[in-house]
Amino acid sequence: MLWPALIFALTALATALILGPEEGDPVRRRLADLERLRRTAVPGAEPPGAVGPPGAGDPSGDPPLLRRRSAARGAARVLAAIGARLGRFRAGRTGGRSADRPRTPLHSPAFERLQQAGIRMLPGEFLLLRIASAGGCALLGLALGLGPAAWAAGLAGYGLPALWLRQRLARRLRAFETQLPDALALVAGALRSGYSFLQALAVVSREMPDPVAGEFARVLREHKVGVPLEDALTALSRRMGSADLDLAVTAVLIQRQVGGNLAEVLERIGGTLRDRLQLLGQIRTLTSQGRLSGWIISLLPPALGLVLYVMNPGHVGLLVQHPLGWVMLAMGLLMQTTGILVIRHLVNMDV
């Protein structure tokens, strides 16, 4: 009965080999990329340290002059490498991809989702976590004598980390939207005090808690490495997926194009968002009874099934050992999921 666990272990080992240092190590990948860029940045340029004999290419044969020319060639190679690197960065930001730019874990959508949720893991590590969760749940099902239902437990275990990631994303987005009105008020106050917009963003990144501070600090870091501020703000709006942030970013972009009193605009937007948050709080209070009923209805059948299995395993064993029991469990799970979705649709209101 342990052969399913053996399959899960072999799958985890194969995944670890596939995502080994050659594919999953971003540091080694980045070093190899920079070395290739250094070699191809200036075609025909001599490698560092390859200085010709005195007098070659210089009629005067002056050693200090040769050293200065060698330093100038080295500086030209560095500037060419930086220019090529910046061009590749802008091409990747606009959707293009160079032929020699590999897709690493640091450029994948899965990595972006992990960063949005505040989870400091690589996609390969998160995949191994899902496989380990599936194997643990399958072993638990085998230990409880569930038989073929242990496969269902393994599938459920594989989906648990994804559910946890989704909850972390939703929780972080709610925290961001809760802090956004105060952040906009802080930016408006800094602008009225004579700060520039970038300095106001720096104040927010220092004074506000996460996740607002971390996201605004990321905008500043992207701007420092050459990304236009408009593009960095647009990337922030797309990354967070918040309608409130979209409104603020749109106001900033319009102000930078046509001018106007940005401090007053941000204050008005912050006040509107604060009123909206208060209305959402009232709605959550009024719908709390429905949400509690949904939790009870969702958790009651599995809890009763577990209690009956502990009290009389033979009475409940038919559900997991007979094909008719599997059909009944599948139908019950389908109806349970339908009820949860209906309750969720009733208690969730958009404002």
C-alpha positions as CSV (number, residue, x, y, z in Angstrom):
1,M,0.0,0.0,0.0
2,L,3.0,2.3,0.1
3,W,3.6,2.4,-3.6
4,P,1.7,5.7,-4.0
5,A,4.1,7.3,-1.5
6,L,7.0,5.9,-3.4
7,I,5.7,7.5,-6.6
8,F,5.3,10.9,-4.9
9,A,8.9,10.6,-3.6
10,L,10.3,9.8,-7.0
11,T,8.4,12.7,-8.5
12,A,9.8,15.1,-5.9
13,L,13.3,13.8,-6.6
14,A,12.9,14.2,-10.4
15,T,11.6,17.8,-9.8
16,A,14.6,18.6,-7.6
17,L,16.9,17.3,-10.3
18,I,15.2,19.3,-13.0
19,L,15.2,22.5,-11.0
20,G,18.8,22.0,-9.9
21,P,21.6,24.6,-10.0
22,E,21.6,24.8,-13.8
23,E,18.0,25.8,-14.1
24,G,16.9,27.0,-10.7
25,D,20.0,28.9,-9.5
26,P,19.4,32.6,-10.4
27,V,22.8,33.7,-9.2
28,R,24.7,31.3,-11.5
29,R,22.3,32.1,-14.3
30,R,22.9,35.9,-13.8
31,L,26.7,35.5,-13.7
32,A,26.8,33.5,-16.9
33,D,24.5,36.1,-18.5
34,L,26.8,38.9,-17.6
35,E,29.9,37.1,-18.7
36,R,28.3,36.4,-22.1
37,L,27.3,40.1,-22.3
38,R,30.8,41.2,-21.5
39,R,32.3,39.1,-24.3
40,T,29.8,40.2,-26.9
41,A,29.3,43.9,-26.0
42,V,32.1,45.3,-28.2
43,P,32.8,43.1,-31.2
44,G,36.5,42.9,-32.0
45,A,37.5,44.5,-28.8
46,E,40.5,42.9,-27.1
47,P,39.9,41.2,-23.7
48,P,40.8,43.0,-20.5
49,G,44.5,43.0,-19.9
50,A,45.5,42.2,-23.5
51,V,47.6,45.3,-24.0
52,G,49.9,45.3,-27.1
53,P,53.6,45.8,-27.0
54,P,54.9,49.3,-26.5
55,G,54.8,51.3,-29.6
56,A,52.2,49.2,-31.4
57,G,49.5,51.5,-32.6
58,D,51.2,54.5,-31.0
59,P,54.1,56.2,-32.8
60,S,55.4,57.8,-29.6
61,G,55.6,54.5,-27.7
62,D,54.9,56.4,-24.4
63,P,53.9,53.9,-21.7
64,P,51.7,56.3,-19.7
65,L,49.8,57.2,-22.9
66,L,49.3,53.4,-23.5
67,R,48.0,53.0,-20.1
68,R,45.5,55.8,-20.5
69,R,44.3,54.4,-23.8
70,S,43.9,51.0,-22.3
71,A,41.9,52.5,-19.5
72,A,39.7,54.3,-22.1
73,R,39.1,51.1,-24.0
74,G,38.1,49.4,-20.7
75,A,35.7,52.2,-19.9
76,A,34.2,52.0,-23.4
77,R,33.6,48.3,-22.9
78,V,31.9,48.9,-19.6
79,L,29.7,51.6,-21.0
80,A,28.8,49.4,-24.0
81,A,27.9,46.5,-21.6
82,I,25.7,48.8,-19.5
83,G,24.0,50.1,-22.6
84,A,23.3,46.6,-23.9
85,R,22.1,45.5,-20.6
86,L,19.7,48.5,-20.3
87,G,18.4,47.8,-23.8
88,R,17.7,44.2,-23.0
89,F,15.9,45.3,-19.8
90,R,13.7,47.8,-21.6
91,A,13.0,45.2,-24.3
92,G,11.9,42.7,-21.6
93,R,9.8,45.4,-19.9
94,T,7.9,46.2,-23.1
95,G,7.2,42.6,-23.9
96,G,10.1,41.7,-26.2
97,R,12.7,39.1,-25.3
98,S,16.2,38.9,-26.6
99,A,17.4,35.7,-28.2
100,D,20.1,35.3,-25.5
101,R,17.9,36.1,-22.6
102,P,16.8,32.9,-20.8
103,R,13.6,32.6,-18.9
104,T,14.7,32.3,-15.3
105,P,12.6,31.9,-12.2
106,L,13.1,35.6,-11.5
107,H,11.2,36.5,-14.7
108,S,8.2,34.1,-14.4
109,P,4.6,35.0,-13.5
110,A,4.8,32.5,-10.6
111,F,7.7,34.4,-9.1
112,E,5.6,37.6,-9.4
113,R,2.7,36.0,-7.6
114,L,5.0,34.9,-4.8
115,Q,6.4,38.4,-4.5
116,Q,2.9,39.9,-4.4
117,A,2.0,37.6,-1.6
118,G,5.1,38.5,0.4
119,I,6.5,34.9,0.2
120,R,10.2,34.8,-0.3
121,M,10.4,31.6,-2.3
122,L,11.4,30.6,-5.8
123,P,8.8,28.9,-8.0
124,G,10.8,25.7,-7.9
125,E,10.8,25.7,-4.1
126,F,7.0,26.4,-4.1
127,L,6.5,23.4,-6.4
128,L,8.5,21.2,-4.1
129,L,6.4,22.4,-1.2
130,R,3.2,21.4,-3.1
131,I,4.6,18.0,-3.9
132,A,5.7,17.5,-0.3
133,S,2.2,18.5,0.9
134,A,0.6,16.0,-1.6
135,G,2.9,13.2,-0.4
136,G,2.2,14.0,3.3
137,C,-1.6,14.0,2.8
138,A,-1.4,10.7,0.7
139,L,0.7,9.0,3.5
140,L,-1.8,10.2,6.1
141,G,-4.7,8.8,4.0
142,L,-2.8,5.4,3.8
143,A,-2.1,5.4,7.5
144,L,-5.8,6.0,8.2
145,G,-6.7,3.1,5.9
146,L,-8.6,5.2,3.3
147,G,-7.4,3.0,0.5
148,P,-7.9,4.5,-3.0
149,A,-9.3,7.7,-1.3
150,A,-5.7,8.4,-0.3
151,W,-5.2,9.6,-3.9
152,A,-7.9,12.2,-3.4
153,A,-6.2,13.2,-0.2
154,G,-2.9,13.6,-2.2
155,L,-4.6,15.8,-4.8
156,A,-6.2,17.9,-2.0
157,G,-2.7,18.2,-0.4
158,Y,-1.3,19.4,-3.7
159,G,-3.8,22.2,-3.9
160,L,-3.4,23.3,-0.3
161,P,-0.3,25.5,-0.9
162,A,-2.0,27.2,-3.8
163,L,-5.0,27.9,-1.6
164,W,-2.6,29.3,1.0
165,L,-0.9,31.5,-1.6
166,R,-4.3,32.8,-2.8
167,Q,-5.3,33.7,0.7
168,R,-2.0,35.5,1.3
169,L,-2.6,37.5,-1.9
170,A,-6.1,38.5,-0.9
171,R,-5.0,39.4,2.6
172,R,-2.1,41.5,1.4
173,L,-4.3,43.3,-1.1
174,R,-6.8,44.1,1.6
175,A,-4.0,45.5,3.8
176,F,-2.7,47.5,0.9
177,E,-6.1,49.0,0.1
178,T,-6.6,49.8,3.8
179,Q,-3.2,51.7,4.0
180,L,-3.6,53.4,0.7
181,P,-5.7,56.4,1.9
182,D,-3.2,57.2,4.6
183,A,-0.3,56.9,2.1
184,L,-2.0,59.3,-0.4
185,A,-2.6,61.7,2.5
186,L,1.1,61.5,3.4
187,V,2.1,62.1,-0.2
188,A,-0.2,65.1,-0.5
189,G,1.2,66.5,2.8
190,A,4.8,66.0,1.5
191,L,4.0,67.8,-1.7
192,R,2.5,70.7,0.1
193,S,5.6,71.0,2.2
194,G,7.8,71.4,-0.9
195,Y,8.9,67.9,-1.6
196,S,9.1,66.5,-5.1
197,F,6.9,63.5,-6.0
198,L,9.8,61.1,-5.8
199,Q,10.8,62.5,-2.4
200,A,7.2,62.1,-1.2
201,L,7.3,58.4,-2.3
202,A,10.5,58.0,-0.3
203,V,8.7,59.4,2.7
204,V,5.9,56.9,2.3
205,S,8.4,54.0,1.9
206,R,10.0,55.0,5.2
207,E,7.0,56.0,7.3
208,M,4.3,53.5,6.3
209,P,4.2,49.8,7.2
210,D,4.2,47.0,4.7
211,P,2.9,46.3,2.1
212,V,2.5,49.9,1.0
213,A,6.1,50.7,2.1
214,G,7.6,47.8,0.2
215,E,5.6,48.4,-3.0
216,F,6.5,52.1,-3.1
217,A,10.1,51.3,-2.3
218,R,10.1,49.0,-5.3
219,V,8.8,51.8,-7.5
220,L,11.8,53.9,-6.4
221,R,14.3,51.1,-7.0
222,E,12.9,50.6,-10.5
223,H,13.2,54.3,-11.2
224,K,16.8,54.4,-10.0
225,V,17.8,51.7,-12.5
226,G,16.4,53.6,-15.5
227,V,12.7,52.7,-15.6
228,P,10.6,55.8,-16.3
229,L,8.4,56.7,-13.4
230,E,5.2,56.4,-15.4
231,D,6.1,52.8,-16.3
232,A,7.1,52.0,-12.7
233,L,3.7,53.3,-11.5
234,T,1.8,51.4,-14.2
235,A,3.7,48.2,-13.3
236,L,2.7,48.8,-9.6
237,S,-0.9,49.2,-10.5
238,R,-0.9,46.0,-12.7
239,R,1.0,44.1,-10.0
240,M,-1.4,44.9,-7.2
241,G,-4.6,44.7,-9.2
242,S,-6.4,47.3,-7.1
243,A,-9.1,49.6,-8.5
244,D,-8.3,52.1,-5.8
245,L,-4.6,52.2,-6.8
246,D,-5.6,52.5,-10.5
247,L,-7.5,55.7,-9.7
248,A,-4.5,57.2,-7.9
249,V,-2.0,56.2,-10.5
250,T,-4.2,57.6,-13.3
251,A,-4.5,60.9,-11.5
252,V,-0.7,61.1,-11.1
253,L,-0.1,60.2,-14.8
254,I,-2.6,62.8,-16.0
255,Q,-1.0,65.5,-13.7
256,R,2.5,64.7,-15.1
257,Q,1.2,65.3,-18.6
258,V,-1.1,68.3,-18.3
259,G,-0.2,69.7,-14.9
260,G,-2.4,70.7,-11.9
261,N,-2.5,70.6,-8.2
262,L,-1.5,67.0,-7.5
263,A,-1.6,67.4,-3.7
264,E,-5.3,68.5,-3.8
265,V,-6.2,65.7,-6.2
266,L,-4.6,63.0,-4.0
267,E,-6.3,64.4,-0.9
268,R,-9.7,64.1,-2.6
269,I,-8.9,60.6,-3.8
270,G,-7.8,59.6,-0.3
271,G,-10.9,61.0,1.2
272,T,-13.1,59.1,-1.3
273,L,-11.2,55.8,-0.6
274,R,-11.6,56.3,3.1
275,D,-15.3,56.7,2.8
276,R,-15.5,53.7,0.6
277,L,-13.6,51.6,3.2
278,Q,-16.1,52.7,5.9
279,L,-19.0,51.6,3.7
280,L,-17.3,48.3,3.1
281,G,-16.9,47.8,6.9
282,Q,-20.6,48.4,7.4
283,I,-21.5,45.9,4.7
284,R,-19.2,43.3,6.3
285,T,-20.9,43.9,9.6
286,L,-24.3,43.4,8.1
287,T,-23.3,40.2,6.2
288,S,-21.4,38.7,9.1
289,Q,-24.2,36.3,9.9
290,G,-24.4,35.0,6.4
291,R,-20.6,34.4,6.3
292,L,-20.7,32.6,9.6
293,S,-23.5,30.4,8.3
294,G,-21.4,29.6,5.3
295,W,-18.5,28.6,7.4
296,I,-20.7,26.3,9.6
297,I,-22.3,24.7,6.6
298,S,-19.0,24.1,5.0
299,L,-17.2,22.6,8.0
300,L,-20.1,20.6,9.5
301,P,-20.3,17.7,7.1
302,P,-16.5,16.9,7.1
303,A,-16.4,17.3,10.9
304,L,-19.3,14.9,11.4
305,G,-17.8,12.4,9.0
306,L,-14.5,12.4,10.9
307,V,-16.3,12.0,14.2
308,L,-18.3,9.0,12.9
309,Y,-15.2,7.5,11.4
310,V,-13.4,7.7,14.8
311,M,-16.4,6.3,16.7
312,N,-17.3,3.5,14.2
313,P,-14.8,3.0,11.3
314,G,-16.7,0.1,9.8
315,H,-19.9,2.1,9.5
316,V,-18.2,4.8,7.5
317,G,-15.7,2.6,5.8
318,L,-18.1,1.7,3.0
319,L,-17.9,5.3,1.7
320,V,-14.2,5.0,1.0
321,Q,-14.0,1.3,0.1
322,H,-17.0,0.7,-2.2
323,P,-17.5,2.3,-5.7
324,L,-21.0,3.3,-4.7
325,G,-19.5,5.2,-1.7
326,W,-17.1,7.0,-4.0
327,V,-20.0,8.2,-6.1
328,M,-21.9,9.3,-3.0
329,L,-18.8,11.2,-1.8
330,A,-18.3,12.9,-5.2
331,M,-22.0,14.0,-5.3
332,G,-21.8,15.3,-1.8
333,L,-18.6,17.2,-2.5
334,L,-20.2,18.7,-5.7
335,M,-23.3,19.9,-3.8
336,Q,-21.2,21.2,-0.9
337,T,-19.0,23.2,-3.3
338,T,-22.1,24.6,-5.1
339,G,-23.6,25.7,-1.7
340,I,-20.4,27.4,-0.7
341,L,-20.2,29.3,-4.0
342,V,-23.8,30.4,-3.7
343,I,-23.3,31.7,-0.2
344,R,-20.2,33.5,-1.2
345,H,-21.9,35.2,-4.1
346,L,-24.7,36.4,-1.7
347,V,-22.5,37.9,1.0
348,N,-19.9,39.5,-1.3
349,M,-21.0,42.9,-2.5
350,D,-19.0,45.3,-4.7
351,V,-18.9,48.9,-3.7
